[in-house]
């Protein structure tokens, strides 16, 4: 059983909201990071497939067909559970309501959701300009619709324990992260 003082914080939000940037703040403060998308990337590498939206989507859908909508949580829970015995864990990439339920049932109050909320126009601009796997506005819109309609991504965002608005600078996001940590420590 994980040490009750350690927590798992899942960072959720729409694509381009700044989830990975926020997760990096946790890592820089010594938290272990479990990146759900890492499962997808390993499968792409293992099969010699390019890291494109098309192939990533195909892998995600195949995993969920095989393991259910909670696939990523189910596959990574043993790693999360093990890490929690030693330290706090940040989860980058929890998507679906089923993933949320799967982890909440196993971790209870030690499982916390922080949602990164960013205006759509800002997200789309970030996605277009990002150096790794950039998306056009059309691709970003299609991804949003797919994630909301097919992955139940809205549920974990709606039920979050804490919200961080990320429409400004990296320094502002860091400040909001520190506000979250203060909130977390006062619970």
C-alpha positions as CSV (number, residue, x, y, z in Angstrom):
1,X,0.0,0.0,0.0
2,X,1.4,3.5,-0.9
3,X,2.6,5.7,1.9
4,X,-0.5,7.8,2.8
5,X,1.5,11.0,2.8
6,X,2.4,10.7,-0.9
7,X,-0.1,11.8,-3.5
8,X,-0.7,11.3,-7.2
9,X,-1.6,14.5,-9.0
10,X,-3.0,14.1,-12.5
11,X,-2.6,17.2,-14.7
12,X,-5.5,17.4,-17.2
13,X,-6.6,19.8,-19.9
14,X,-7.1,20.2,-23.6
15,X,-4.3,19.8,-26.0
16,X,-2.0,22.9,-25.9
17,X,-3.2,24.1,-22.5
18,X,0.2,23.6,-20.9
19,X,-0.1,20.3,-19.1
20,X,3.4,19.1,-19.8
21,X,4.9,22.5,-18.9
22,X,3.0,22.3,-15.6
23,X,4.0,18.7,-15.0
24,X,7.7,19.8,-15.5
25,X,7.3,22.1,-12.5
26,X,6.4,19.1,-10.3
27,X,9.4,17.2,-11.7
28,X,11.7,20.1,-11.0
29,X,10.5,19.9,-7.4
30,X,11.4,16.3,-7.1
31,X,8.2,14.5,-8.0
32,X,8.2,11.4,-10.1
33,X,6.4,11.7,-13.5
34,X,4.3,9.1,-15.2
35,X,3.5,10.2,-18.8
36,X,0.5,8.4,-20.2
37,X,1.6,9.3,-23.7
38,X,4.9,7.5,-23.2
39,X,3.0,4.2,-23.7
40,X,1.9,5.4,-27.1
41,X,5.4,6.6,-28.0
42,X,7.0,3.2,-27.0
43,X,4.5,1.3,-29.2
44,X,5.3,3.6,-32.1
45,X,9.0,3.1,-31.7
46,X,8.7,-0.7,-31.2
47,X,6.7,-0.9,-34.5
48,X,9.0,1.5,-36.4
49,X,6.1,3.9,-37.0
50,X,6.5,7.7,-37.3
51,X,5.3,9.9,-34.4
52,X,2.4,11.6,-36.2
53,X,-1.1,12.4,-35.2
54,X,-2.5,9.7,-37.4
55,X,-0.4,6.9,-35.9
56,X,-0.7,8.2,-32.3
57,X,-4.5,8.2,-32.6
58,X,-4.4,4.7,-34.1
59,X,-2.3,3.3,-31.2
60,X,-4.5,5.0,-28.6
61,X,-7.6,3.6,-30.1
62,X,-6.2,0.1,-30.4
63,X,-5.1,0.2,-26.8
64,X,-8.5,1.2,-25.6
65,X,-10.2,-1.5,-27.8
66,X,-7.9,-4.1,-26.2
67,X,-7.9,-2.8,-22.5
68,X,-11.0,-0.6,-22.3
69,X,-11.3,3.1,-22.0
70,X,-9.2,3.0,-18.8
71,X,-6.3,1.4,-20.7
72,X,-3.6,3.8,-19.8
73,X,-4.5,4.0,-16.1
74,X,-4.7,0.2,-16.0
75,X,-1.3,-0.3,-17.8
76,X,0.5,2.3,-15.7
77,X,-1.1,1.8,-12.3
78,X,1.6,-0.7,-11.1
79,X,4.2,2.0,-11.8
80,X,2.2,4.7,-10.1
81,X,1.6,2.5,-7.1
82,X,5.3,1.6,-6.8
83,X,6.4,5.2,-7.1
84,X,3.9,6.3,-4.4
85,X,5.7,4.2,-1.9
86,X,8.7,6.5,-2.2
87,X,7.5,9.9,-3.4
88,X,4.8,12.1,-4.8
89,X,3.8,11.4,-8.4
90,X,2.6,13.7,-11.2
91,X,0.6,12.1,-14.0
92,X,0.8,13.8,-17.4
93,X,-1.8,12.8,-19.9
94,X,-4.8,11.3,-18.1
95,X,-7.6,11.7,-20.6
96,X,-10.8,9.7,-20.0
97,X,-13.4,9.5,-17.4
98,X,-12.8,5.8,-17.1
99,X,-9.1,6.5,-16.4
100,X,-10.1,8.9,-13.7
101,X,-12.5,6.4,-12.1
102,X,-10.0,3.6,-12.3
103,X,-7.3,5.6,-10.4
104,X,-9.8,7.2,-8.0
105,X,-11.1,3.8,-6.9
106,X,-7.5,2.6,-6.1
107,X,-6.0,5.8,-4.7
108,X,-8.9,7.5,-3.0
109,X,-8.1,10.9,-1.5
110,X,-4.4,10.5,-2.5
111,X,-5.5,11.1,-6.1
112,X,-5.9,14.7,-7.0
113,X,-6.8,16.3,-10.3
114,X,-5.5,19.7,-11.4
115,X,-6.9,21.1,-14.6
116,X,-5.1,23.6,-16.8
117,X,-7.6,25.8,-18.5
118,X,-6.5,27.9,-21.5
119,X,-8.5,29.9,-24.0
120,X,-9.0,28.0,-27.3
121,X,-7.4,30.6,-29.5
122,X,-4.3,30.6,-27.3
123,X,-4.1,26.8,-27.3
124,X,-4.4,26.7,-31.1
125,X,-1.7,29.2,-31.5
126,X,0.6,27.3,-29.2
127,X,-0.1,24.0,-31.0
128,X,0.7,25.6,-34.3
129,X,4.0,27.0,-33.0
130,X,5.3,24.1,-30.9
131,X,8.5,22.6,-32.3
132,X,7.5,19.0,-31.7
133,X,4.4,17.6,-33.5
134,X,2.8,21.0,-34.5
135,X,-0.8,21.1,-35.4
136,X,-2.7,23.4,-37.8
137,X,-5.9,25.0,-36.5
138,X,-8.0,22.5,-38.4
139,X,-6.0,19.6,-36.9
140,X,-6.3,21.1,-33.4
141,X,-10.1,21.5,-33.8
142,X,-10.4,17.9,-35.1
143,X,-8.3,16.7,-32.1
144,X,-10.4,18.6,-29.6
145,X,-13.6,17.1,-31.0
146,X,-12.2,13.6,-31.1
147,X,-10.9,13.8,-27.5
148,X,-14.2,15.2,-26.2
149,X,-16.5,12.9,-28.2
150,X,-14.6,9.7,-28.2
151,X,-12.3,9.8,-25.2
152,X,-14.6,11.4,-22.6
153,X,-11.9,14.0,-21.9
154,X,-14.3,16.6,-20.5
155,X,-15.1,14.6,-17.3
156,X,-11.8,14.7,-15.6
157,X,-11.5,18.4,-16.4
158,X,-15.0,19.1,-15.1
159,X,-14.4,17.2,-11.8
160,X,-10.9,18.7,-11.1
161,X,-10.0,19.5,-7.5
162,X,-8.1,22.6,-8.6
163,X,-8.0,24.8,-11.7
164,X,-5.1,26.7,-13.1
165,X,-5.7,29.3,-15.8
166,X,-2.9,29.5,-18.3
167,X,-3.5,32.3,-20.7
168,X,-0.3,34.3,-19.9
169,X,3.4,33.8,-19.5
170,X,5.5,30.9,-18.3
171,X,6.3,33.0,-15.1
172,X,2.6,33.3,-14.5
173,X,2.1,29.6,-14.8
174,X,4.9,29.0,-12.4
175,X,3.2,31.4,-9.9
176,X,-0.1,29.5,-10.3
177,X,1.8,26.2,-9.8
178,X,3.1,27.5,-6.5
179,X,-0.4,28.5,-5.6
180,X,-1.5,25.0,-6.2
181,X,1.3,23.6,-4.1
182,X,0.3,25.9,-1.3
183,X,-3.3,24.7,-1.6
184,X,-2.1,21.1,-1.6
185,X,0.0,21.5,1.5
186,X,-2.8,23.2,3.4
187,X,-5.3,20.3,2.8
